Amino acid sequence: MQIENMGDECVICLATGSNANGQVKERVNMVAHLSNKIIISINKQDDWSLCPAYYLAHTEEMKRANFALWEEVNLDDGYQYNLTILSADEMKQLDIS
């Protein structure tokens, strides 16, 4: 629902991983002309996803990107998934230590 409320005709979603930092930048550069909004999906609970995204946010190519941090929360009766959308500037403010 949060992504739908961003109000763009085309949204591009990409994911980071332990070896994806350079690949994500390359992929974004190839498709950036298609959309005003680019979403990079991140597993907030996985350092192999979070750390590369944090460093991506510090690159000039990613200043237009938004970062979708999701996390899985264990509940007594199942799971809940939380999603937070951050701008590149907000992503830079995270404490990943």
Backbone as a ProteinNet text record, in pm:
[ID]
protein_1_A
[PRIMARY]
MQIENMGDECVICLATGSNANGQVKERVNMVAHLSNKIIISINKQDDWSLCPAYYLAHTEEMKRANFALWEEVNLDDGYQYNLTILSADEMKQLDIS
[TERTIARY]
82.4	0	87.3	199.8	285.6	343.5	383.1	439.4	332.3	209.1	100.5	70.8	86.5	58.5	166.1	274.6	381.3	342.3	239.7	182.5	267.8	318.7	395.3	337.9	350.7	297.8	378.5	505.3	591.5	687.9	690.2	781.9	871.8	1001.3	1097.5	1148.3	1133.8	1179.9	1300.9	1406.4	1527.5	1564.4	1643.5	1684.7	1835.9	1884.3	2028.4	2060.9	2186.6	2235.8	2384.7	2445.3	2586.2	2677.5	2637.9	2724.7	2657.3	2552.7	2471	2501.8	2586.2	2608.3	2634.1	2734.9	2764	2656.2	2597.4	2492.6	2368.3	2332.5	2214.2	2236	2352.5	2380.9	2372	2428.4	2425.1	2281.5	2202.9	2063.3	1980.4	2002.1	1927.9	1960.7	2087.8	2127.6	2063.5	2041.4	1982.4	1833.3	1763.3	1617.7	1568.2	1657.1	1617	1532.3	1554.5	1477.6	1330.8	1293.5	1156.6	1066.4	1125.2	1043.6	1105.8	1019.4	1067.1	1092.2	1044.3	1059.6	1125.7	1228.5	1299.3	1299.5	1257.7	1250.3	1352.8	1436.1	1531.9	1487.7	1455.1	1403	1517.3	1497.5	1602.5	1541.2	1604.7	1568.7	1641.4	1568.9	1625.9	1700	1664.2	1721.7	1841.5	1882.6	1992.1	2102.8	2217.1	2329.5	2376.4	2358.2	2400.1	2309.2	2195.6	2104.1	2114.3	2115.9	2115	2243.7	2358.2	2485.9	2510.1	2491.3	2509.5	2414.6	2291.9	2195.1	2238.3	2290	2338.7	2448.2	2540.9	2648.9	2600.1	2499.6	2438.5	2379	2316.5	2253	2354.3	2479.5	2584.5	2644	2595.3	2647.1	2558.4	2618.1	2545.5	2435.3	2460.2	2362.6	2232.9	2236.8	2119.8	2044.6	2076.4	2009.2	1859.2	1813.6	1669.9	1601.1	1677.9	1620.6	1552.1	1453	1389.5	1423.2	1430.1	1469.4	1354.2	1308.1	1196.9	1254.3	1258.6	1310.1	1194.7	1204.7	1101.6	1162.7	1079.9	1124.5	1012.2	1051.4	956.4	950.6	830.8	810	733.4	789.2	721.5	614.3	494	381.3	337.9	259.1	209.2	130.5	59.9	-26.3	23.9	153	208.7	314	315.5	414.8	348	418.1	376.6	496.7	470.6	577.3	559.8	660.6	658.1	739.6	692.7	760.3	775	895.9	924.4	993	945.3	1007	1092.5	1221	1314.4	1372.4	1395	1468.2	1616.3	1695.8	1840.3	1899.4	1853.4	1903.6	1867.8	1746	1705.7	1783.8	1809.9	1885.9	2027.4	2085.9	2220.9	2227.4	2115	2110.7	2101	2077.4	2065.8	2195.9	2184.6	2301.5	2312.1	2406.7	2419.5	2528.5	2581.9	2689.9	2638.6
-118.7	0	125.7	122.4	239.9	271.5	168.8	190.4	244	191.1	240.4	387.3	431.9	571	667.8	617.3	704.5	780.6	738.3	814.5	829.4	724.4	728.7	624.7	648	552.9	424	432	314.7	314.3	205.6	190.7	72.1	89.8	-16.6	-65.2	-194.5	-252.5	-340.9	-319.1	-398.9	-444.3	-549.7	-600.9	-600.3	-577.4	-584.8	-719.6	-751.2	-873.6	-859.8	-964.5	-957.1	-920.5	-951.7	-927.8	-838.4	-765.4	-693.9	-545.2	-490.3	-346.3	-290.4	-337.5	-289.6	-326.6	-444.4	-488.9	-401.7	-362.1	-278.4	-142.7	-81.9	47	34.5	-71.9	-93.7	-110.9	-189.7	-212.9	-85.7	-7	118.6	211.6	223.2	310.3	267.6	137.2	88.2	120.4	130.4	147.3	278.5	360.9	482.9	576.4	575.2	664	623.9	505.6	456.8	508	559.2	593.6	707.1	781	881.6	822.5	700.3	636.5	500.3	479.9	352	303.7	180.1	121.5	8	10.5	-96.6	-169.8	-297.3	-378.6	-430.1	-419.2	-456.9	-536.2	-647.6	-721.6	-655.5	-583.8	-506.7	-595	-721.8	-812.8	-890.4	-862.4	-936.3	-839.2	-848.7	-758.9	-768.6	-885.9	-903.6	-826.8	-783.7	-700.6	-554.4	-530.7	-395.5	-318.4	-379.8	-308.6	-263.3	-349.1	-301.3	-185.5	-191.9	-84.9	45	36	154.3	223.1	145.8	204.8	253.4	187.3	235.7	374.7	396.9	525.6	639.5	607.8	709.2	740	676	701.5	799.8	877.7	980.5	919.6	802.6	739.2	703.1	686.9	640.7	753.5	877.7	986.3	991.3	938.5	934	810.6	713.9	586	598.3	513.7	493.6	352.2	332.3	203	147.3	27.6	-38.5	-140.2	-102.7	-191.1	-274	-404.7	-491.8	-579.9	-618.4	-708.1	-803.3	-922.6	-1024.7	-1025.3	-1017.8	-1019.8	-1146.9	-1226.9	-1349.1	-1313.7	-1359.3	-1341	-1477	-1477.7	-1604.2	-1684.4	-1614.3	-1683.6	-1673.6	-1648.4	-1642.1	-1533.6	-1468.7	-1366.4	-1237.9	-1129.7	-999.4	-942.8	-877.3	-815.5	-664.6	-595.2	-449.6	-392.7	-283.9	-219.2	-70.6	-19.3	122.5	169.6	279.4	336.3	455.2	451.8	560	619.5	749.6	813.6	779.6	812.1	788.6	867	990.7	1070.4	1007.9	956.6	890.5	761.3	689.7	565.4	592	701.9	738.2	761.7	795.4	825.1	701.1	583.7	462.2	429.2	373.5	322.7	174.7	135.8	-5.2	-76.7	-10.6	-74.8	-183.6
0	0	0	74.1	78.7	-58.7	-131.3	-264.6	-358.7	-350.9	-436.2	-410.9	-289.1	-254.2	-300.9	-358.3	-404	-530.3	-599.7	-709.7	-832.6	-886.9	-1010.8	-1105.9	-1233.9	-1331.3	-1336.8	-1303.3	-1313.2	-1195	-1121.1	-1008.8	-1038.9	-1019.3	-1042.3	-907.6	-880.6	-755.1	-781	-704.6	-713.5	-573.3	-562.7	-432.1	-421	-299.5	-274.2	-213.3	-213.1	-150.7	-127.6	-77.9	-39.1	-154.9	-276.5	-391.1	-494.4	-454.3	-552.3	-563.8	-480.1	-477.3	-617.1	-685.5	-819.9	-919.1	-904.7	-995.7	-984.1	-864.2	-846.8	-912.3	-892.2	-956.1	-1107.3	-1161.9	-1306.6	-1355.4	-1282.9	-1322.8	-1312.8	-1206.6	-1191.5	-1307	-1342.5	-1452.7	-1584.1	-1601.9	-1726.4	-1737.4	-1623.6	-1628.2	-1567	-1516.5	-1445.2	-1531.4	-1661	-1748.7	-1759.5	-1711.7	-1721.2	-1609.5	-1502.3	-1386.7	-1306.9	-1238.4	-1144.5	-1007.2	-983.9	-853.7	-868.8	-791.7	-789.7	-645.2	-624	-490.1	-483.1	-379.7	-356.7	-230.3	-245.7	-135.8	-48.7	83.7	177.9	291.9	325.6	445.7	562.4	645	755.6	856.3	863.1	961.7	907.3	785.9	722.5	684.1	751.7	722.9	578.4	515.7	376.4	280.9	328.6	250.2	294	424.4	479.2	450.2	473.1	455.7	312.1	211.7	74.1	39.9	89.6	62.7	129.4	249.5	321	239.3	186.8	106.9	-28.9	-85	-209	-189.3	-75	-47.4	-46.9	-24	-19.6	-157.1	-262.1	-396.1	-470.4	-554.7	-630.2	-717.9	-775	-864.3	-792.9	-662.3	-587.5	-516.7	-545.1	-472.8	-499.6	-613.8	-645.4	-589.3	-544.8	-501.6	-365.7	-348	-218.2	-174.1	-45	9.8	92.9	55.8	123.7	221.8	347.8	451.7	507.1	494	547.6	655	748.7	854.9	891.3	933.1	974.9	1127.5	1180.9	1325.4	1359.8	1449.8	1495	1596.7	1570.6	1662.2	1715.2	1818.6	1874.5	1772.7	1684.3	1588.5	1444.1	1426.4	1290.8	1277.9	1164	1135.3	1091.3	1113.9	1062.8	987.5	875.9	798.3	800.6	847.1	853.3	738.6	681.3	570.1	599.5	580.2	595.1	468.3	409.9	290.3	332.7	295.2	327.5	200	201.9	92.1	108.2	7.4	17.1	133.7	153.3	265.4	400.1	411.6	535.5	557.2	447.8	456.1	506.7	467.8	512	662	722.7	866.4	954.8	894.7	974.9	1044.8	1162.7	1235.4	1206.2	1123.8	1087.1	1166.6	1267.8	1346.2	1436.3
[MASK]
+++++++++++++++++++++++++++++++++++++++++++++++++++++++++++++++++++++++++++++++++++++++++++++++++

